[in-house]
Every structure is written in structure tokens, then in C-alpha cells.
Amino acid sequence: MRIAVSRRVVFERAFALCARDPSLVALHRKGALVLATRGEVLVCDDDPSSALAAWARVSDELASRGSARAPFAFGWLGYDAARGDDPSSARDARPRGDLAPLAYLQRIHSWIAIADDGSVRDSGGESPTSLTAMYQRCDGALERIEAHEIKCATDRERHRAELASVREAILDGEVYLVNVARTLHARGGMTDAQIAARVARSRAPYSALLRGPSCTIGAMSMERALAWNRSTDALETRPIKGTRPRDRDPVRDRALADELYASEKERAENVMAVDVHRNDLGRVALVGSVAVDALCAVEPHAFVHHLVSTVRATARRGVGAREVLEAMLPVGSVTGAPKRAAMATIASLEPEKRGLYTGAYGVLDSDGSLDLAVAIRTIVVDSQGAHYGSGGGIVIDSDPDHEWAELAWKERALASPE
């Protein structure tokens, strides 16, 4: 059945409806936007020592049943969820960027999937027809995106000092790439409608509007953290490193994309991240199965161009979800390399814990398969306000002015009225 005519209409209808009805969530995946009703909470854990294991346990239990593959649950794992075996995480006294729980997983009660061309299929479960009818009736009206007063513990001078510290660590041989980030805070908060408008207009590949305990998440990520098809053992990750802004002038926009593709510095960052992702997949993959299918391809998105690579592998037989998630998260593109040393450098420099930012969110299927995006371009709204992280990879020849400008490009999704 086809009930819409364009990807823009699909996004506007679905996210407008989701904003108006708190029982709904929406996630874009595999060329379709899944609009779903929320069911039982399966995991809500804020303890770094157990959060990831609780999430993984549900995946393994589903895999043991061998049921048909379909959206079963949505949720997320925060940046620190994979640091349960890191003693330094228990001693980390920095304030938290947001209040979202480290691990959250909620069952999907019923769903419809609206393809980018407007065709619709449903779960066949309870009340999918009513979801379709609600979607059809929705006028898709979105609120105008208003600018908010933004506060941040990292100003330009602090950011410059952090980059200098990374350079010293590189010269000392401790690291060779570190992703340095900051968190913006809109203390007045945002309504669900304001979040939905931002997400809908981004039309990002992993767009989502999710709800958890006392928080709402608007996600506009374009980066795949991990896809794991548990029926075929296929693993995939798509690290992003390298950024240029979009331009309304098509000629200038094309020139910016070409400039990004030709940048030796940006390509070097991407290749470093790819090496980390390859190494991490190799910990859980069949020997010889890890392969780079695409290296440093330019992808255009709403506000930026990115360099994106694709790494695939075949999981070892018998490997469990906890082992896979611990190997991959947080992904190397948002930490640096070597990963552990980069994460220690991040903890010593950034004034706040990252919270959900640079963790992962997505869907758990009914056979235990995972499809997770990196939690970048992600707004978390809680009782303290709205929170949005942005960062960039720093190498030995990074220019502080360029890196500061890159943060501004990435922050347009939150701070810019349009």
C-alpha cells in the first residue's frame, strides 16, 4: 500500500505524529521509517558494570529462540556502558552530560514500516491498522525550529588547550588520534515537537525519536556503529571521519565535497578509524573474514559532507552479544587510537562525561540481530534541559581553527533556526 509520495513527506508525517503521541517512537532503518508503539521495559540500567551485559542478555535470549526477524525492541547504550571493566570509570568524578540511563531497552508493541517511497507494511500484531490510520490522518505540520540559548563548559580557548594536550600525547607516543568533544546545553529544554522538527528536517539515515524514563531523544546520526545479522553471522560497521559543510550553491557544494575527498589529513583520520574498527571486529570474527568494502567514500547529509568507510566481517560461531558489544563499543571513530589510550585521554580532557553521546542506539530484532547507530547529532532532553554533543578527530597536524569550525558545522542541527 502506498500512502505518501516522498521521503520528506514520510519523515514529516511520522515525526509529527510521534511528537504528538507519547506512546509512539520512530526510527529510520534500512530505507524505511519504523513507527511503533512502546511496550514492556526490558532493560533500564545505569551501572557501568552491568548495563551492557543486561542489554546483551536480551539479544542472546532472542537468538536462542530462533524466531522470525522483525523489529522487537528499541534502545540505547551510553558511551560508558562498555567501560564496566575499566577501573578508571569508577573513579571518574566528572559531572554527567545528560541523565539518560546507560542502558535502556523497551519492547515494541506493534509497528508499521513506511518506506522512503511511501509504501507501508505492518507488524501484523495488535492494532497495526490503527497506526496506519493515524499516520494517514496526520497533517505532518512541524513546528518552526527556534534557536535556544546555548551554554557549554568548553569554549574556544579551552578547546584549543585540549588540542594542544592531544598533540603532546601524540608526540609522547601515547596516542595517534583522539576524538575531542564538547557538550552543548540548552537549559530551557525543548518540547517533543521542537525535537521532532529537527529530526524530520535532517532526514538522516538513522533518524529517531525515542523515549525513556524521564527523557526524550532526538537522533540524527548518519553513522552505523554495528549491524549484526545473527542468522547469517554478518557484521558491519561504517566509520565516519572527515567533514566539510554543505553549501546551498551546487557548484560550491560540489567543490567542498571534492576538497574533502582530496584532503590527505581527513583521509588519514578515516583510515586510522578504519584500522580500529577492523581490529575490533577481528576480536569476534572468523579469521580472514574482515574486509574493507569501501574506503573514504564521500556522503552528503543535511548539514555536512562526510568521509565514510564500510568494514564487514563474519562473526565466529558461538560468539555472544556481550563479547561483540564489548569489542565494538564505543566505536573507534568517536574515541581514537589506540582505543583504550584515547579514551583515557578523553577522560582527562573533557570536563563532562559524555552520557548517551557517542554511545549507540537502535533496534534489536526478534532473532537477536542488532542494528545500531553511533549516537552523534543526538539531542537528549531531561529534567536539566537539552544536551547535544559534538566532536572531531585530532591528529598531529590538526589546525585548531579548522577543528573549531568543524564543531560549528556539526552543531547546526541543534543551534541553527533552520
RAGITA-V284887 format. One record per pair of residues at least 12 apart in sequence whose ideal C-beta (glycine too) atoms are under 7 Angstrom apart, sorted by the first residue. I is the first residue (numbers start at 1). GAP is how many residues later the second one is. D is the distance in Angstrom with one decimal. If there is no record, write none. Layout:
i=[I & I]
gap=[GAP & GAP]
d=[D & D]
This chain:
i=[1 & 1 & 2 & 2 & 3 & 3 & 3 & 4 & 4 & 5 & 7 & 7 & 8 & 9 & 10 & 10 & 10 & 10 & 11 & 11 & 11 & 11 & 12 & 12 & 12 & 13 & 13 & 13 & 14 & 14 & 14 & 14 & 14 & 15 & 15 & 15 & 15 & 16 & 16 & 16 & 16 & 16 & 17 & 17 & 17 & 17 & 18 & 18 & 18 & 19 & 19 & 19 & 19 & 22 & 23 & 23 & 24 & 24 & 25 & 25 & 25 & 25 & 25 & 26 & 26 & 27 & 27 & 27 & 28 & 28 & 28 & 28 & 29 & 29 & 29 & 31 & 31 & 32 & 32 & 32 & 32 & 33 & 34 & 34 & 34 & 35 & 35 & 35 & 35 & 35 & 36 & 36 & 36 & 36 & 37 & 37 & 37 & 38 & 38 & 38 & 39 & 39 & 39 & 39 & 40 & 41 & 42 & 42 & 42 & 42 & 42 & 43 & 43 & 43 & 43 & 43 & 43 & 44 & 44 & 44 & 45 & 45 & 45 & 46 & 46 & 48 & 48 & 48 & 48 & 48 & 48 & 49 & 50 & 51 & 51 & 51 & 51 & 52 & 52 & 52 & 52 & 52 & 52 & 52 & 52 & 53 & 54 & 55 & 55 & 55 & 55 & 56 & 56 & 56 & 56 & 58 & 58 & 59 & 59 & 59 & 59 & 60 & 60 & 60 & 62 & 62 & 62 & 63 & 63 & 63 & 66 & 67 & 67 & 68 & 68 & 69 & 69 & 69 & 69 & 69 & 70 & 70 & 70 & 71 & 71 & 71 & 71 & 72 & 72 & 72 & 72 & 72 & 73 & 73 & 73 & 73 & 73 & 74 & 74 & 74 & 74 & 75 & 75 & 75 & 75 & 75 & 76 & 76 & 76 & 76 & 76 & 76 & 77 & 77 & 77 & 77 & 77 & 78 & 78 & 78 & 78 & 78 & 79 & 79 & 79 & 79 & 79 & 79 & 80 & 80 & 81 & 81 & 81 & 81 & 82 & 82 & 82 & 82 & 88 & 88 & 92 & 92 & 94 & 94 & 94 & 95 & 95 & 96 & 96 & 96 & 97 & 97 & 97 & 97 & 97 & 97 & 97 & 97 & 98 & 98 & 98 & 98 & 98 & 99 & 99 & 99 & 99 & 100 & 100 & 100 & 100 & 100 & 100 & 100 & 101 & 101 & 104 & 105 & 110 & 110 & 110 & 110 & 110 & 110 & 111 & 111 & 112 & 112 & 112 & 112 & 114 & 120 & 142 & 142 & 142 & 143 & 143 & 143 & 145 & 145 & 145 & 145 & 145 & 146 & 146 & 147 & 147 & 148 & 148 & 148 & 148 & 149 & 149 & 149 & 150 & 150 & 150 & 151 & 151 & 152 & 152 & 152 & 152 & 153 & 153 & 154 & 154 & 156 & 159 & 159 & 160 & 162 & 162 & 163 & 163 & 163 & 163 & 163 & 165 & 166 & 166 & 166 & 166 & 167 & 169 & 170 & 174 & 175 & 175 & 175 & 175 & 175 & 175 & 176 & 176 & 176 & 177 & 177 & 177 & 177 & 177 & 177 & 177 & 178 & 178 & 178 & 178 & 178 & 179 & 179 & 179 & 179 & 179 & 179 & 180 & 180 & 180 & 180 & 181 & 181 & 181 & 181 & 181 & 181 & 181 & 182 & 182 & 182 & 183 & 183 & 183 & 183 & 183 & 184 & 184 & 184 & 185 & 185 & 186 & 186 & 187 & 188 & 189 & 189 & 189 & 190 & 190 & 190 & 192 & 195 & 195 & 195 & 195 & 195 & 196 & 196 & 198 & 198 & 198 & 198 & 199 & 199 & 199 & 202 & 202 & 202 & 203 & 204 & 204 & 204 & 204 & 204 & 204 & 205 & 206 & 206 & 206 & 206 & 207 & 207 & 208 & 210 & 214 & 214 & 215 & 215 & 215 & 216 & 217 & 217 & 217 & 217 & 218 & 219 & 219 & 219 & 219 & 220 & 220 & 220 & 221 & 221 & 221 & 221 & 221 & 221 & 222 & 222 & 222 & 222 & 223 & 223 & 223 & 223 & 223 & 223 & 224 & 224 & 224 & 224 & 225 & 225 & 225 & 225 & 225 & 225 & 225 & 225 & 226 & 226 & 226 & 227 & 227 & 228 & 228 & 228 & 228 & 229 & 230 & 230 & 230 & 231 & 233 & 233 & 234 & 234 & 235 & 235 & 235 & 235 & 235 & 235 & 236 & 236 & 237 & 237 & 237 & 237 & 237 & 238 & 238 & 238 & 239 & 239 & 239 & 239 & 239 & 239 & 239 & 239 & 240 & 240 & 240 & 240 & 241 & 241 & 241 & 241 & 241 & 241 & 242 & 242 & 242 & 242 & 242 & 242 & 242 & 242 & 243 & 243 & 243 & 243 & 243 & 244 & 244 & 244 & 244 & 244 & 244 & 245 & 245 & 245 & 246 & 246 & 246 & 246 & 256 & 257 & 257 & 257 & 260 & 260 & 260 & 261 & 265 & 265 & 266 & 267 & 267 & 268 & 269 & 269 & 270 & 270 & 270 & 272 & 273 & 273 & 274 & 274 & 274 & 274 & 275 & 276 & 276 & 276 & 277 & 277 & 277 & 278 & 278 & 278 & 280 & 280 & 280 & 281 & 281 & 283 & 284 & 284 & 284 & 284 & 284 & 284 & 285 & 285 & 285 & 285 & 286 & 286 & 289 & 289 & 290 & 290 & 291 & 292 & 292 & 293 & 293 & 294 & 294 & 295 & 296 & 297 & 303 & 303 & 303 & 304 & 304 & 321 & 329 & 330 & 330 & 331 & 334 & 334 & 334 & 336 & 354 & 355 & 355 & 356 & 356 & 356 & 357 & 357 & 357 & 358 & 358 & 358 & 358 & 359 & 360 & 360 & 360 & 360 & 361 & 361 & 377 & 377 & 379 & 388 & 390 & 390 & 390 & 392 & 392]
gap=[118 & 119 & 116 & 117 & 115 & 117 & 133 & 110 & 114 & 113 & 109 & 196 & 195 & 131 & 23 & 104 & 106 & 108 & 22 & 189 & 192 & 196 & 128 & 130 & 188 & 122 & 125 & 127 & 12 & 19 & 21 & 100 & 121 & 181 & 184 & 185 & 194 & 122 & 124 & 125 & 126 & 180 & 18 & 117 & 118 & 121 & 17 & 178 & 191 & 173 & 174 & 177 & 190 & 189 & 14 & 15 & 12 & 13 & 13 & 49 & 184 & 185 & 186 & 182 & 183 & 47 & 181 & 336 & 177 & 178 & 179 & 180 & 177 & 334 & 342 & 84 & 85 & 81 & 82 & 83 & 84 & 81 & 37 & 77 & 79 & 76 & 77 & 79 & 96 & 100 & 35 & 72 & 74 & 75 & 72 & 73 & 94 & 68 & 71 & 173 & 67 & 68 & 69 & 70 & 67 & 65 & 16 & 31 & 63 & 64 & 65 & 12 & 15 & 32 & 60 & 61 & 62 & 57 & 60 & 169 & 56 & 57 & 58 & 55 & 56 & 32 & 33 & 35 & 36 & 41 & 54 & 35 & 34 & 26 & 30 & 51 & 52 & 25 & 29 & 30 & 32 & 51 & 270 & 273 & 274 & 269 & 49 & 20 & 22 & 48 & 50 & 264 & 265 & 266 & 269 & 47 & 306 & 262 & 305 & 309 & 311 & 260 & 261 & 308 & 304 & 305 & 306 & 167 & 304 & 305 & 301 & 299 & 300 & 298 & 299 & 162 & 296 & 297 & 298 & 300 & 53 & 295 & 296 & 37 & 40 & 292 & 294 & 35 & 36 & 292 & 293 & 294 & 32 & 33 & 34 & 35 & 291 & 32 & 34 & 136 & 289 & 29 & 30 & 31 & 286 & 289 & 28 & 280 & 283 & 284 & 285 & 299 & 25 & 26 & 252 & 282 & 283 & 22 & 24 & 277 & 278 & 281 & 251 & 275 & 276 & 278 & 279 & 280 & 22 & 273 & 21 & 22 & 248 & 278 & 243 & 244 & 247 & 248 & 256 & 259 & 255 & 261 & 257 & 258 & 259 & 257 & 258 & 256 & 257 & 259 & 86 & 255 & 256 & 257 & 258 & 260 & 290 & 292 & 257 & 258 & 282 & 284 & 289 & 116 & 283 & 284 & 285 & 112 & 115 & 117 & 255 & 256 & 280 & 282 & 111 & 112 & 108 & 259 & 13 & 15 & 16 & 17 & 18 & 21 & 12 & 17 & 16 & 19 & 20 & 23 & 21 & 12 & 54 & 55 & 58 & 50 & 51 & 54 & 49 & 52 & 53 & 272 & 273 & 48 & 271 & 268 & 270 & 38 & 40 & 42 & 238 & 37 & 38 & 39 & 34 & 36 & 265 & 34 & 36 & 30 & 31 & 32 & 33 & 198 & 199 & 28 & 197 & 248 & 23 & 245 & 240 & 18 & 187 & 17 & 231 & 235 & 237 & 240 & 184 & 12 & 14 & 179 & 228 & 229 & 176 & 226 & 167 & 161 & 162 & 163 & 166 & 167 & 170 & 96 & 161 & 219 & 92 & 95 & 159 & 160 & 165 & 216 & 218 & 158 & 164 & 167 & 168 & 216 & 155 & 156 & 157 & 212 & 213 & 214 & 169 & 211 & 212 & 214 & 169 & 173 & 176 & 177 & 208 & 209 & 210 & 208 & 209 & 225 & 169 & 174 & 204 & 205 & 206 & 204 & 227 & 230 & 200 & 202 & 199 & 200 & 198 & 197 & 192 & 196 & 197 & 189 & 191 & 196 & 24 & 14 & 21 & 23 & 184 & 186 & 13 & 22 & 20 & 22 & 181 & 215 & 19 & 20 & 21 & 18 & 100 & 211 & 99 & 16 & 17 & 18 & 97 & 98 & 173 & 17 & 13 & 15 & 16 & 167 & 12 & 13 & 153 & 151 & 168 & 169 & 165 & 166 & 167 & 165 & 139 & 161 & 162 & 163 & 161 & 142 & 154 & 156 & 159 & 157 & 158 & 193 & 152 & 153 & 154 & 155 & 156 & 157 & 18 & 77 & 79 & 84 & 15 & 17 & 110 & 150 & 151 & 153 & 12 & 13 & 14 & 149 & 12 & 103 & 104 & 106 & 135 & 147 & 148 & 149 & 102 & 144 & 146 & 143 & 144 & 87 & 96 & 141 & 142 & 140 & 137 & 138 & 139 & 136 & 81 & 82 & 78 & 80 & 46 & 50 & 77 & 78 & 79 & 80 & 74 & 76 & 40 & 44 & 74 & 91 & 94 & 70 & 71 & 72 & 31 & 34 & 35 & 38 & 70 & 92 & 93 & 94 & 66 & 67 & 68 & 93 & 28 & 29 & 32 & 66 & 92 & 152 & 18 & 21 & 24 & 25 & 27 & 28 & 64 & 65 & 61 & 62 & 63 & 163 & 166 & 12 & 13 & 15 & 16 & 60 & 61 & 58 & 59 & 164 & 54 & 57 & 58 & 59 & 49 & 41 & 43 & 48 & 38 & 45 & 47 & 37 & 130 & 132 & 41 & 29 & 40 & 127 & 124 & 126 & 26 & 37 & 39 & 65 & 59 & 60 & 18 & 21 & 35 & 37 & 62 & 56 & 61 & 63 & 34 & 54 & 55 & 12 & 14 & 33 & 47 & 48 & 52 & 30 & 32 & 44 & 31 & 32 & 35 & 39 & 40 & 43 & 28 & 29 & 30 & 31 & 28 & 30 & 24 & 25 & 21 & 23 & 21 & 17 & 19 & 17 & 19 & 15 & 16 & 14 & 13 & 12 & 106 & 109 & 110 & 105 & 106 & 47 & 31 & 28 & 29 & 43 & 24 & 40 & 42 & 57 & 35 & 25 & 32 & 19 & 22 & 24 & 18 & 21 & 32 & 16 & 17 & 18 & 31 & 16 & 12 & 13 & 14 & 15 & 12 & 14 & 33 & 36 & 35 & 26 & 17 & 20 & 21 & 14 & 15]
d=[6.6 & 5.1 & 4.7 & 4.9 & 6.0 & 5.8 & 5.4 & 6.7 & 3.4 & 5.6 & 4.3 & 6.3 & 6.9 & 6.5 & 5.6 & 5.1 & 6.3 & 6.3 & 6.7 & 4.4 & 5.4 & 6.9 & 3.8 & 5.9 & 5.2 & 5.9 & 4.7 & 4.3 & 5.1 & 5.0 & 5.1 & 6.2 & 6.5 & 4.2 & 5.5 & 4.0 & 5.8 & 5.7 & 5.1 & 6.0 & 5.6 & 6.3 & 7.0 & 6.0 & 6.0 & 4.3 & 6.7 & 6.2 & 4.8 & 4.3 & 4.5 & 3.6 & 6.9 & 6.5 & 5.6 & 5.8 & 6.8 & 6.1 & 6.0 & 5.8 & 6.3 & 5.2 & 6.1 & 6.4 & 5.0 & 6.0 & 4.3 & 6.1 & 6.6 & 6.2 & 4.3 & 6.8 & 6.9 & 6.0 & 5.6 & 6.1 & 5.4 & 4.4 & 6.2 & 4.7 & 7.0 & 4.9 & 5.5 & 5.4 & 5.1 & 6.6 & 5.4 & 6.7 & 6.1 & 6.2 & 6.7 & 4.4 & 6.9 & 3.9 & 4.3 & 5.2 & 6.9 & 5.6 & 6.4 & 6.9 & 6.7 & 3.8 & 6.1 & 3.7 & 4.5 & 5.1 & 5.5 & 6.0 & 4.5 & 6.4 & 5.8 & 5.5 & 6.4 & 6.7 & 5.3 & 6.2 & 3.9 & 5.4 & 5.5 & 6.0 & 6.4 & 6.3 & 4.4 & 4.6 & 5.2 & 5.1 & 6.6 & 5.5 & 4.7 & 5.3 & 6.3 & 4.3 & 6.9 & 6.9 & 4.4 & 4.1 & 3.5 & 6.1 & 4.6 & 5.5 & 6.3 & 6.4 & 6.6 & 5.5 & 6.5 & 5.5 & 5.7 & 6.9 & 5.9 & 4.9 & 5.8 & 6.7 & 3.7 & 3.8 & 5.5 & 6.0 & 6.6 & 3.8 & 5.9 & 4.5 & 6.4 & 5.4 & 5.1 & 6.4 & 6.1 & 6.1 & 3.9 & 4.9 & 6.2 & 3.1 & 6.5 & 4.7 & 5.7 & 6.1 & 6.9 & 6.6 & 4.9 & 6.2 & 4.7 & 6.0 & 6.8 & 6.2 & 5.0 & 5.3 & 5.5 & 5.3 & 6.3 & 6.7 & 6.1 & 5.5 & 5.6 & 4.2 & 5.2 & 6.1 & 5.0 & 5.9 & 4.5 & 6.2 & 6.3 & 6.1 & 5.6 & 4.7 & 3.6 & 6.1 & 6.9 & 6.9 & 5.6 & 5.9 & 6.1 & 6.5 & 3.7 & 6.6 & 6.9 & 5.4 & 6.2 & 5.1 & 5.2 & 6.6 & 4.2 & 5.8 & 5.0 & 4.2 & 5.2 & 4.0 & 6.8 & 6.4 & 4.9 & 4.5 & 6.0 & 6.5 & 4.6 & 5.4 & 6.8 & 6.2 & 6.7 & 5.6 & 4.2 & 6.1 & 6.7 & 6.5 & 6.0 & 6.6 & 6.5 & 5.6 & 5.1 & 5.4 & 7.0 & 6.7 & 4.8 & 5.6 & 4.2 & 4.6 & 5.8 & 5.6 & 4.0 & 6.2 & 5.4 & 6.5 & 3.8 & 5.9 & 4.1 & 5.8 & 4.2 & 6.4 & 4.2 & 6.7 & 6.3 & 6.2 & 4.8 & 6.8 & 6.0 & 4.7 & 5.2 & 6.7 & 6.6 & 6.5 & 4.8 & 6.7 & 5.1 & 4.4 & 5.3 & 5.3 & 5.1 & 6.4 & 4.6 & 6.9 & 5.6 & 4.8 & 5.4 & 6.6 & 6.9 & 6.0 & 6.7 & 4.2 & 5.8 & 4.6 & 5.6 & 4.9 & 6.9 & 5.3 & 5.9 & 5.5 & 6.0 & 6.7 & 6.4 & 6.5 & 4.9 & 3.9 & 6.1 & 7.0 & 7.0 & 6.6 & 7.0 & 6.7 & 5.0 & 5.8 & 5.7 & 4.9 & 6.3 & 5.6 & 6.7 & 5.0 & 6.6 & 4.3 & 6.1 & 3.7 & 6.4 & 5.8 & 6.8 & 6.0 & 4.7 & 5.3 & 4.7 & 6.6 & 5.6 & 6.3 & 5.2 & 6.4 & 5.8 & 4.7 & 6.3 & 6.6 & 4.6 & 6.3 & 5.6 & 5.0 & 5.5 & 5.9 & 6.9 & 6.7 & 5.0 & 5.2 & 5.8 & 6.7 & 5.9 & 6.9 & 6.4 & 4.6 & 4.3 & 4.7 & 6.8 & 5.5 & 5.5 & 3.9 & 4.8 & 5.1 & 6.6 & 5.2 & 5.1 & 5.8 & 5.1 & 5.2 & 6.8 & 5.1 & 6.5 & 5.7 & 6.7 & 5.2 & 6.2 & 6.6 & 6.9 & 6.9 & 5.3 & 6.4 & 2.8 & 6.4 & 6.9 & 6.9 & 5.3 & 6.6 & 5.8 & 7.0 & 4.8 & 4.7 & 6.4 & 6.1 & 5.4 & 5.6 & 5.5 & 4.0 & 4.3 & 6.5 & 5.6 & 4.9 & 5.4 & 6.9 & 5.3 & 4.6 & 5.7 & 6.5 & 6.2 & 3.7 & 5.8 & 6.5 & 5.6 & 6.9 & 5.9 & 7.0 & 6.9 & 6.1 & 4.7 & 7.0 & 5.7 & 4.1 & 4.8 & 6.0 & 6.4 & 4.3 & 6.1 & 5.0 & 6.4 & 6.8 & 6.6 & 5.1 & 6.5 & 4.3 & 6.6 & 3.5 & 6.6 & 5.8 & 6.5 & 6.7 & 6.0 & 6.2 & 5.9 & 6.4 & 4.4 & 4.7 & 6.9 & 6.5 & 7.0 & 5.5 & 4.3 & 5.9 & 7.0 & 6.6 & 4.6 & 3.9 & 6.9 & 5.5 & 4.2 & 5.6 & 6.5 & 5.1 & 5.5 & 6.5 & 6.9 & 7.0 & 5.1 & 6.6 & 6.3 & 4.5 & 6.9 & 6.3 & 4.2 & 6.1 & 6.7 & 6.2 & 4.1 & 6.0 & 6.5 & 6.8 & 6.9 & 5.1 & 4.3 & 4.5 & 5.8 & 4.5 & 5.0 & 6.0 & 4.9 & 6.7 & 5.0 & 6.6 & 6.2 & 5.9 & 4.6 & 5.2 & 5.6 & 4.7 & 4.7 & 5.9 & 5.1 & 4.3 & 6.9 & 6.4 & 5.8 & 6.4 & 6.6 & 4.6 & 6.9 & 5.4 & 6.8 & 4.9 & 5.0 & 6.6 & 5.2 & 6.7 & 6.6 & 5.7 & 6.8 & 5.1 & 7.0 & 4.3 & 5.8 & 5.0 & 5.6 & 6.6 & 6.6 & 4.0 & 4.8 & 6.9 & 5.2 & 5.8 & 4.2 & 4.0 & 4.6 & 6.0 & 5.6 & 5.3 & 5.8 & 6.8 & 3.5 & 6.8 & 6.1 & 5.2 & 6.2 & 3.2 & 5.2 & 7.0 & 5.8 & 5.3 & 6.2 & 4.4 & 6.7 & 6.2 & 4.3 & 6.6 & 4.6 & 6.9 & 5.9 & 4.4 & 6.8 & 5.7 & 6.1 & 6.6 & 6.2 & 5.1 & 6.7 & 4.8 & 5.9 & 5.3 & 6.2 & 5.0 & 6.9 & 6.0 & 5.8 & 5.1 & 6.7 & 6.6 & 4.6 & 6.0 & 5.1 & 4.7 & 5.9 & 5.3 & 5.2 & 4.2 & 6.2 & 6.8 & 4.9 & 6.2 & 6.7 & 2.8 & 4.9 & 5.8 & 4.9 & 6.5 & 5.3 & 5.4 & 7.0 & 5.7 & 5.0 & 5.2 & 6.5 & 6.2 & 4.4 & 4.4 & 5.8 & 6.2 & 5.0 & 5.7 & 5.0 & 5.0 & 3.7 & 6.0 & 6.1 & 6.5 & 4.7 & 5.6 & 4.8 & 4.0 & 6.8 & 4.3 & 5.6 & 6.4 & 5.5 & 4.4 & 5.6 & 5.8 & 4.3 & 5.0 & 6.0 & 7.0 & 6.3 & 4.6 & 6.1 & 5.3 & 6.7 & 6.9 & 5.8 & 5.4 & 6.2 & 5.8 & 3.9 & 6.1 & 7.0 & 6.7 & 6.1 & 6.5 & 6.7 & 5.1 & 6.3 & 5.3 & 5.7 & 6.2 & 3.1 & 6.6 & 6.0 & 6.5 & 6.7 & 4.7 & 4.2 & 6.6 & 6.1 & 5.9 & 6.0 & 5.4 & 6.9 & 5.2 & 6.2 & 4.3 & 5.0 & 4.3 & 5.1 & 4.8 & 6.5]
